[in-house]
């Protein structure tokens, strides 16, 4: 039974997504302002740690998606109601845009405000984003939908995956894995040329990650959880 109202879920999704963009993209701007004092490792850790913290803080309320591709994948997998997909996605996108506005207003727009872009060929960049999102969704599916996984470790597992993906993929594509994360800075900077990669690739990669976990998991339907924060 759903024990948390939709408004509270959307509030938690807003706070979590806003924090992700404000801290993560803010770290990129801070690094540019300081002449690289934060460094690539610092930026990657900023993204990973803010996810870790927000998953722990809001996972029991909304499921801590913070990502339209995660919401989409859970719905396709039958673990999230389709009636809540558009409200979740809309909230995530709005939070990302407002967080980008906040970063630009309070910190600046250096480092292109954390805009995701790539020097790879478009096909290779698309492939990198698909694979990284697939890995992320595999981990999310493991810790968020299987009662046999240690729930208290969800934030560490997901945040760690984001940090590792950023370490590897950041210099290649920006390691977005999240349409909202890329859309926020794009809207503020007006740079939309490569945005399609960062929308389409995660929406393709996330369902694959969910499917792969379903294929490798031990079958025990009694261990299934939903993905709404009301497990």
PAZAPA-4460 file (N, C-alpha, C; in steps of 0.05 Angstrom, whole numbers, plus 32768, in hexadecimal, padded with zeros to 4 digits):
% residues 231
    n_x    n_y    n_z   ca_x   ca_y   ca_z    c_x    c_y    c_z   seq   type   mol
   8011   7FE8   8000   8000   8000   8000   8012   8019   8000     1      X     A
   8009   802D   7FF1   8018   8046   7FEF   8013   8056   8008     2      X     A
   8029   805B   8017   8026   8069   8030   8030   8086   802F     3      X     A
   803A   808F   8018   8044   80AA   8015   8035   80B7   7FFE     4      X     A
   802A   80CF   8003   801B   80DD   7FEE   802D   80E6   7FD7     5      X     A
   8021   80EA   7FC0   8031   80F2   7FA8   803F   810C   7FAD     6      X     A
   8032   811F   7FBA   803E   8139   7FBD   8058   8137   7FCE     7      X     A
   8058   8126   7FE2   8070   8123   7FF2   8086   8115   7FE2     8      X     A
   807E   8102   7FD2   8092   80F5   7FC1   809F   8109   7FAE     9      X     A
   808E   8119   7FA1   8099   812D   7F8F   80AA   8141   7F9D    10      X     A
   80A3   8148   7FB5   80B4   815A   7FC5   80CF   814E   7FCA    11      X     A
   80D0   8134   7FD1   80E9   8127   7FD6   80FA   8125   7FBC    12      X     A
   80EC   811F   7FA6   80FA   811E   7F8C   8105   8139   7F84    13      X     A
   80F6   814E   7F8A   8100   8169   7F84   8119   8170   7F94    14      X     A
   8118   816B   7FAE   812F   8171   7FBF   8148   8161   7FB7    15      X     A
   8144   8147   7FB1   815A   8136   7FAA   8166   813E   7F8F    16      X     A
   8155   8143   7F7B   8160   814A   7F61   816C   8166   7F61    17      X     A
   8160   8179   7F70   816B   8194   7F72   8187   8192   7F7F    18      X     A
   8189   8182   7F94   81A3   817F   7FA2   81B8   8173   7F90    19      X     A
   81B0   815F   7F80   81C3   8152   7F6D   81CE   8167   7F5A    20      X     A
   81BD   8177   7F4E   81C7   818A   7F3A   81D6   81A1   7F47    21      X     A
   81CB   81AB   7F5D   81D8   81C2   7F6A   81F4   81BA   7F74    22      X     A
   81F7   81A3   7F80   8211   819B   7F8B   8223   8192   7F74    23      X     A
   8219   8180   7F63   8229   8175   7F4E   8232   8189   7F39    24      X     A
   821F   8197   7F2D   8227   81AC   7F1A   8235   81C3   7F28    25      X     A
   822C   81C9   7F41   823A   81DE   7F50   8258   81D7   7F54    26      X     A
   825E   81BD   7F58   8279   81B5   7F5B   8289   81BA   7F41    27      X     A
   827D   81B6   7F2A   828B   81BC   7F11   8291   81D9   7F0F    28      X     A
   827D   81EA   7F15   8281   8207   7F15   8297   820F   7F29    29      X     A
   8296   8204   7F41   82A9   820A   7F55   82C5   8202   7F4C    30      X     A
   82C8   81EB   7F3F   82E2   81E3   7F36   82EC   81F6   7F21    31      X     A
   82DB   81FF   7F0F   82E4   8212   7EFB   82EC   822D   7F07    32      X     A
   82DC   8236   7F1B   82E2   824F   7F28   82FD   824E   7F37    33      X     A
   8303   8237   7F43   831B   8235   7F54   8334   822C   7F44    34      X     A
   8331   822B   7F2A   8348   8222   7F1A   834F   8205   7F1D    35      X     A
   833B   81F5   7F22   833F   81D8   7F23   8346   81CD   7F3E    36      X     A
   8341   81DC   7F54   8348   81D3   7F6E   8338   81BA   7F77    37      X     A
   831F   81B9   7F6E   830F   81A2   7F75   8317   818A   7F65    38      X     A
   831C   818D   7F4C   8326   8178   7F3B   8311   8164   7F32    39      X     A
   8318   8153   7F1F   8305   813F   7F15   82FB   812C   7F2A    40      X     A
   830D   8124   7F3C   8305   8112   7F52   82F2   8120   7F64    41      X     A
   82F6   8139   7F6A   82E4   8147   7F7C   82C9   814B   7F70    42      X     A
   82C7   8150   7F56   82AE   8153   7F49   829F   8138   7F49    43      X     A
   82AD   8123   7F43   82A0   8108   7F43   8296   8101   7F5E    44      X     A
   82A5   8107   7F73   829D   8101   7F8E   8285   8112   7F96    45      X     A
   8284   812B   7F8C   826E   813C   7F93   8254   8130   7F88    46      X     A
   8254   8127   7F70   823C   811A   7F65   8235   8101   7F74    47      X     A
   8249   80F0   7F7A   8244   80D7   7F88   823A   80DB   7FA4    48      X     A
   8246   80EE   7FB2   823F   80F2   7FCE   8223   80FF   7FD1    49      X     A
   821C   8111   7FC0   8202   811E   7FC2   81EC   8109   7FBC    50      X     A
   81F1   80F7   7FAA   81DE   80E1   7FA5   81DC   80CF   7FBD    51      X     A
   81F3   80C7   7FC8   81F3   80B7   7FE0   81E2   80C3   7FF6    52      X     A
   81E6   80DC   7FFB   81D8   80EA   8011   81BA   80EC   800B    53      X     A
   81B3   80F4   7FF3   8197   80F7   7FEC   8188   80DD   7FEA    54      X     A
   8195   80C8   7FE2   8188   80AD   7FE2   8181   80A6   7FFE    55      X     A
   8194   80A9   8010   818F   80A3   802C   8179   80B5   8038    56      X     A
   8178   80CE   8030   8166   80E1   803B   8149   80DE   8031    57      X     A
   8146   80D6   8018   812B   80D6   800B   8123   80BB   7FFF    58      X     A
   8134   80A7   8000   812D   808E   7FF3   8113   8082   7FFF    59      X     A
   810F   8085   8019   80F7   8079   8025   80DE   8089   801F    60      X     A
   80E1   80A1   8013   80CA   80B1   800D   80C1   80AE   7FF0    61      X     A
   80D4   80B2   7FDE   80CD   80B3   7FC1   80DB   809D   7FB1    62      X     A
   80ED   808E   7FBD   80FD   807A   7FAE   8116   8086   7FA4    63      X     A
   811A   80A1   7FA7   8133   80AE   7FA0   813B   80A9   7F83    64      X     A
   812A   80AF   7F70   8131   80AB   7F54   8144   80C1   7F4A    65      X     A
   813B   80DA   7F4D   814A   80F2   7F44   8152   80F1   7F27    66      X     A
   8145   80E1   7F17   814F   80DC   7EFC   8138   80D1   7EEB    67      X     A
   812F   80DF   7ED6   8119   80D5   7EC6   811D   80B9   7EBA    68      X     A
   8136   80B3   7EB4   813B   8098   7EA8   8137   8082   7EBD    69      X     A
   813D   8088   7ED6   8138   8074   7EEC   811A   8070   7EEF    70      X     A
   810B   8086   7EF0   80EE   8085   7EF3   80E2   8075   7EDC    71      X     A
   80EB   807A   7EC3   80E2   806D   7EAB   80E7   804F   7EAD    72      X     A
   8100   8048   7EB5   8107   802B   7EB7   80F7   801D   7ECB    73      X     A
   80F3   8029   7EE3   80E3   801C   7EF7   80C6   8017   7EEE    74      X     A
   80BB   802B   7EDF   80A0   8028   7ED5   809E   8011   7EC0    75      X     A
   80B2   8010   7EAE   80B2   7FFA   7E9B   80B4   7FDF   7EA8    76      X     A
   80C2   7FDE   7EBF   80C6   7FC5   7ECD   80AF   7FBE   7EDF    77      X     A
   809B   7FCF   7EDF   8083   7FCA   7EEF   8086   7FD0   7F0D    78      X     A
   809A   7FDF   7F14   80A0   7FE5   7F30   8098   8002   7F38    79      X     A
   808C   8010   7F25   8085   802C   7F2A   806C   8032   7F1A    80      X     A
   8059   803F   7F26   803F   8045   7F18   8043   8059   7F01    81      X     A
   8038   8052   7EEA   803A   8064   7ED3   802C   807F   7ED8    82      X     A
   8018   807F   7EEA   800A   8098   7EEF   801C   80AC   7EFD    83      X     A
   8032   80A3   7F09   8044   80B6   7F17   805D   80BC   7F07    84      X     A
   8060   80B0   7EEF   8078   80B4   7EDF   807C   80D2   7ED7    85      X     A
   8067   80DD   7ECB   8069   80F9   7EC2   806D   810C   7ED9    86      X     A
   805E   810A   7EEF   8064   811C   7F06   8080   8119   7F10    87      X     A
   808B   8101   7F12   80A6   80FD   7F1B   80BA   810B   7F07    88      X     A
   80B7   8105   7EED   80C9   8110   7EDA   80C7   812E   7ED9    89      X     A
   80AF   8139   7EDA   80AC   8156   7ED9   80B9   8163   7EF1    90      X     A
   80B6   8156   7F09   80C3   8161   7F21   80E1   8160   7F1F    91      X     A
   80EC   814A   7F15   8109   8147   7F12   8114   815C   7EFF    92      X     A
   8107   8160   7EE9   8110   8174   7ED5   810E   8190   7EE0    93      X     A
   80F8   8197   7EED   80F5   81B1   7EF9   810A   81B6   7F0E    94      X     A
   8110   81A2   7F1F   8124   81A6   7F33   8140   81AA   7F27    95      X     A
   8145   819C   7F11   8160   819F   7F04   8163   81BA   7EF8    96      X     A
   814E   81C5   7EEC   814F   81DF   7EE0   8153   81F5   7EF6    97      X     A
   8143   81F3   7F0B   8145   8206   7F21   815F   8205   7F2F    98      X     A
   816A   81ED   7F32   8184   81EA   7F3F   819A   81F7   7F2D    99      X     A
   8197   81F4   7F13   81AA   8201   7F01   81A8   821F   7F02   100      X     A
   8190   8229   7F05   818C   8246   7F09   819A   824F   7F23   101      X     A
   8196   823F   7F38   81A2   8246   7F52   81C1   8246   7F50   102      X     A
   81CC   8232   7F43   81EA   8231   7F40   81F3   824A   7F30   103      X     A
   81E6   824F   7F1A   81EE   8266   7F09   81EC   8280   7F19   104      X     A
   81D7   8283   7F29   81D2   829C   7F38   81E5   829F   7F4F   105      X     A
   81EB   8289   7F5D   81FA   828B   7F76   8218   8286   7F72   106      X     A
   821F   8276   7F5F   823B   826E   7F5B   8247   8278   7F41   107      X     A
   8238   8275   7F2C   8241   827E   7F11   823C   8269   7EFC   108      X     A
   8245   826E   7EE4   8241   825C   7ECE   825B   8252   7EC2   109      X     A
   8271   8255   7ED1   828A   824A   7EC7   8288   822C   7EC4   110      X     A
   8299   8221   7EB3   8297   8205   7EAD   827D   81FE   7E9F   111      X     A
   8272   8212   7E91   8258   820E   7E83   8242   8203   7E95   112      X     A
   8244   820A   7EAE   822F   8202   7EC1   822C   81E4   7EC4   113      X     A
   8241   81D5   7EBD   823F   81B8   7EBE   8231   81AC   7EA6   114      X     A
   8230   81BA   7E90   8223   81B0   7E78   8231   8196   7E6F   115      X     A
   8221   8182   7E69   822C   8169   7E5F   8230   816A   7E41   116      X     A
   8249   8164   7E39   8250   8164   7E1C   8266   8150   7E18   117      X     A
   826D   814B   7DFF   8281   8137   7DF9   8291   813E   7DE1   118      X     A
   82AA   8134   7DE1   82BB   8136   7DC9   82BC   811C   7DBA   119      X     A
   82AF   8107   7DC5   82AD   80EE   7DB7   829A   80F1   7D9F   120      X     A
   829B   80DD   7D8D   8286   80DC   7D79   826C   80D8   7D86   121      X     A
   8256   80E1   7D79   823C   80E0   7D86   8234   80C3   7D8C   122      X     A
   823B   80B1   7D7A   8235   8094   7D7F   8243   8089   7D97   123      X     A
   825D   8090   7D9A   826C   8086   7DB1   8262   8093   7DCB   124      X     A
   825D   80AC   7DCA   8252   80BA   7DE2   8237   80AE   7DEA   125      X     A
   8227   80A8   7DD7   820D   809C   7DDC   8211   8081   7DEA   126      X     A
   8224   8071   7DDF   8229   8057   7DEA   8233   8058   7E07   127      X     A
   8245   806B   7E0C   8250   806E   7E27   823A   8075   7E3B   128      X     A
   8228   8087   7E33   8213   808F   7E45   81FF   8078   7E49   129      X     A
   81FA   8068   7E35   81E8   8051   7E37   81F4   803D   7E4B   130      X     A
   820D   8037   7E48   821A   8023   7E5A   821B   802D   7E76   131      X     A
   8223   8046   7E7A   8225   8050   7E96   820A   8051   7EA3   132      X     A
   81F5   8058   7E94   81DA   8059   7EA0   81D1   803C   7EA6   133      X     A
   81D8   802A   7E95   81D0   800E   7E99   81DD   8003   7EB3   134      X     A
   81F6   8009   7EB7   8204   8001   7ED0   81F7   800E   7EE8   135      X     A
   81F1   8027   7EE6   81E4   8035   7EFD   81C9   8029   7F03   136      X     A
   81B9   8024   7EEF   819E   8019   7EF4   81A0   7FFC   7EFE   137      X     A
   81B4   7FED   7EF6   81B8   7FD2   7F00   81BC   7FD3   7F1F   138      X     A
   81CD   7FE6   7F27   81D2   7FE9   7F44   81B9   7FF3   7F53   139      X     A
   81AB   8006   7F47   8193   8010   7F53   817E   7FFA   7F56   140      X     A
   817B   7FEA   7F41   8167   7FD4   7F43   816F   7FC0   7F59   141      X     A
   8189   7FBB   7F5C   8192   7FA8   7F70   818B   7FB1   7F8C   142      X     A
   8191   7FCA   7F92   818E   7FD3   7FAE   8173   7FDF   7FB4   143      X     A
   8163   7FE6   7F9F   814A   7FF3   7FA4   8132   7FE1   7FA0   144      X     A
   8135   7FCB   7F93   811D   7FBA   7F8D   8120   7F9E   7F98   145      X     A
   8136   7F97   7FA5   813A   7F7C   7FAF   813E   7F7D   7FCD   146      X     A
   812C   7F72   7FDC   812D   7F73   7FF9   8145   7F65   8005   147      X     A
   8151   7F53   7FF5   8168   7F45   7FFF   8181   7F56   7FFF   148      X     A
   8181   7F6C   7FF0   8197   7F7F   7FF1   8195   7F8F   800A   149      X     A
   81AB   7F99   8014   81AB   7FA8   802D   81A2   7FC5   8027   150      X     A
   8189   7FCB   802F   817E   7FE5   8029   818E   7FFD   8032   151      X     A
   819B   7FFA   8049   81AA   8011   8053   81C3   8016   8043   152      X     A
   81CA   8003   8031   81E1   8007   8020   81DA   8013   8005   153      X     A
   81C0   8018   8001   81B8   8022   7FE7   81C6   803D   7FE0   154      X     A
   81C6   804F   7FF2   81D3   8069   7FED   81F0   8066   7FE6   155      X     A
   81FE   8055   7FF4   821B   8051   7FEF   821F   8045   7FD4   156      X     A
   820F   8030   7FCD   8212   8022   7FB4   820C   8034   7F9C   157      X     A
   81F5   8043   7F9E   81EE   8054   7F88   8200   806C   7F86   158      X     A
   8206   8079   7F9C   8219   8090   7F9B   8234   8088   7F92   159      X     A
   823D   8070   7F9A   8257   8067   7F91   8258   8061   7F73   160      X     A
   8242   8057   7F69   8240   8052   7F4C   8241   806C   7F3C   161      X     A
   8233   8080   7F46   8233   809A   7F39   824F   80A6   7F39   162      X     A
   825D   80A4   7F50   8278   80AF   7F51   828B   80A0   7F3F   163      X     A
   828A   8086   7F3E   829B   8076   7F2D   8296   807C   7F0F   164      X     A
   827C   807E   7F08   8275   8084   7EED   827F   80A0   7EE5   165      X     A
   827D   80B3   7EF8   8287   80CE   7EF2   82A5   80CE   7EEF   166      X     A
   82B3   80BE   7EFF   82D0   80BD   7EFD   82D9   80B3   7EE1   167      X     A
   82CB   809E   7ED8   82D2   8093   7EBE   82C6   80A3   7EA7   168      X     A
   82AC   80A9   7EA9   829E   80B4   7E92   829E   80D2   7E91   169      X     A
   82A4   80DF   7EA7   82A3   80FD   7EA8   82B4   8109   7E91   170      X     A
   82CD   8102   7E8E   82DD   810E   7E78   82D3   8107   7E5C   171      X     A
   82C4   80F1   7E5A   82BB   80E8   7E40   82A1   80F4   7E37   172      X     A
   828D   80F3   7E48   8272   80FD   7E41   8265   810F   7E57   173      X     A
   8272   8111   7E6E   8265   811E   7E84   8257   810B   7E97   174      X     A
   8255   80F2   7E8E   8248   80DD   7E9F   822E   80E7   7EAB   175      X     A
   821C   80EF   7E9A   8202   80FA   7EA3   81F1   80E4   7EAF   176      X     A
   81EA   80D0   7E9E   81D8   80BA   7EA6   81BD   80C3   7EAF   177      X     A
   81B6   80DD   7EA9   819E   80E9   7EB5   8195   8100   7EA3   178      X     A
   817E   80FD   7E95   8175   8113   7E84   8171   812D   7E93   179      X     A
   8167   812C   7EAB   8163   8145   7EBA   817D   8153   7EC1   180      X     A
   8192   8143   7EC8   81AC   814F   7ECE   81B8   815E   7EB7   181      X     A
   81B3   8154   7E9E   81BD   8162   7E86   81AB   8178   7E7D   182      X     A
   8191   8175   7E81   817E   8189   7E77   8180   81A3   7E87   183      X     A
   8184   81A2   7EA1   8186   81BA   7EB1   819B   81CE   7EA7   184      X     A
   81B4   81C6   7EA6   81C9   81D8   7E9C   81C4   81E0   7E7F   185      X     A
   81B9   81CE   7E6E   81B4   81D4   7E52   81A0   81EB   7E4F   186      X     A
   818B   81EA   7E5F   8177   81FF   7E5E   8182   821A   7E65   187      X     A
   8193   821B   7E7A   819E   8235   7E83   81B3   823F   7E70   188      X     A
   81C4   822E   7E65   81D9   8237   7E53   81CF   823A   7E36   189      X     A
   81B8   822E   7E2F   81AE   822F   7E14   81BC   821D   7E01   190      X     A
   81CB   8209   7E0B   81DB   81F7   7DFA   81CC   81DC   7DF8   191      X     A
   81C0   81D7   7DE2   81AF   81BF   7DDF   81BA   81AC   7DC9   192      X     A
   81D1   81B2   7DBE   81DB   81A3   7DA7   81DE   8185   7DAB   193      X     A
   81E8   817E   7DC2   81ED   8161   7DC8   81DA   8156   7DDD   194      X     A
   81C6   8166   7DE4   81B4   815E   7DFA   81A5   8144   7DF4   195      X     A
   81A0   813E   7DDA   8190   8126   7DD4   819E   810D   7DDE   196      X     A
   81B9   810D   7DDD   81C8   80F6   7DE7   81C2   80F1   7E04   197      X     A
   81C1   8106   7E14   81BE   8104   7E31   81A1   8100   7E3A   198      X     A
   818E   8101   7E26   8173   80FA   7E2C   816D   80DD   7E22   199      X     A
   8175   80D8   7E0A   816F   80BE   7DFE   817F   80A7   7E0A   200      X     A
   8199   80AB   7E0E   81AA   8095   7E18   81A2   808B   7E34   201      X     A
   819D   809C   7E47   8194   8092   7E61   8179   8084   7E60   202      X     A
   8167   808F   7E4F   814C   8082   7E4D   814E   8067   7E40   203      X     A
   8163   8062   7E31   8168   8047   7E26   8178   8036   7E39   204      X     A
   818C   8041   7E46   819D   8031   7E57   8190   8028   7E71   205      X     A
   8180   8039   7E7D   8174   8032   7E97   8162   8019   7E95   206      X     A
   8150   8017   7E81   8140   7FFE   7E80   8151   7FE5   7E7B   207      X     A
   8167   7FE8   7E6C   817A   7FD1   7E69   8186   7FC9   7E83   208      X     A
   818E   7FDC   7E93   8199   7FD6   7EAD   8185   7FC7   7EBF   209      X     A
   816C   7FD0   7EBF   8158   7FC3   7ECF   8153   7FA7   7EC5   210      X     A
   8153   7FA4   7EAA   814F   7F89   7E9E   8165   7F76   7EA5   211      X     A
   817E   7F80   7EA4   8195   7F6F   7EAA   8194   7F65   7EC7   212      X     A
   818C   7F77   7EDA   818A   7F6E   7EF5   8174   7F59   7EF9   213      X     A
   815E   7F5D   7EEB   8148   7F4A   7EED   8151   7F2E   7EE2   214      X     A
   8162   7F2E   7ECE   816C   7F15   7EC3   817F   7F06   7ED5   215      X     A
   8190   7F15   7EE4   81A4   7F08   7EF4   819C   7F03   7F11   216      X     A
   8187   7F10   7F1A   817F   7F0D   7F36   8174   7EF1   7F3A   217      X     A
   8175   7EE7   7F53   8168   7ECE   7F5B   814A   7ED4   7F5C   218      X     A
   813B   7EC2   7F51   811E   7EC7   7F50   8112   7EC2   7F6B   219      X     A
   8107   7ED7   7F76   80F9   7ED5   7F90   80E7   7EED   7F91   220      X     A
   80CF   7EEA   7F86   80BD   7F01   7F84   80B6   7F0D   7F9F   221      X     A
   80B7   7EFD   7FB4   80B1   7F07   7FCF   80C5   7F1C   7FD8   222      X     A
   80DC   7F1D   7FCB   80F0   7F31   7FD2   80EE   7F4B   7FC3   223      X     A
   80DA   7F4D   7FB1   80D7   7F64   7FA1   80CD   7F7C   7FB1   224      X     A
   80D8   7F94   7FAB   80CE   7FAD   7FB6   80C5   7FBE   7F9F   225      X     A
   80B4   7FD2   7FA6   80AE   7FE6   7F91   80C3   7FFB   7F91   226      X     A
   80BF   800F   7F81   80D3   8024   7F7E   80C8   8040   7F84   227      X     A
   80B5   8041   7F96   80A8   805A   7F9C   80AF   8066   7FB7   228      X     A
   80BF   8058   7FC6   80C5   8061   7FE1   80B2   8056   7FF5   229      X     A
   809F   8045   7FED   808B   803A   7FFF   808C   801C   7FFF   230      X     A
   80A4   8012   8002   80A8   7FF5   7FFF   809E   7FE6   8018   231      X     A
***
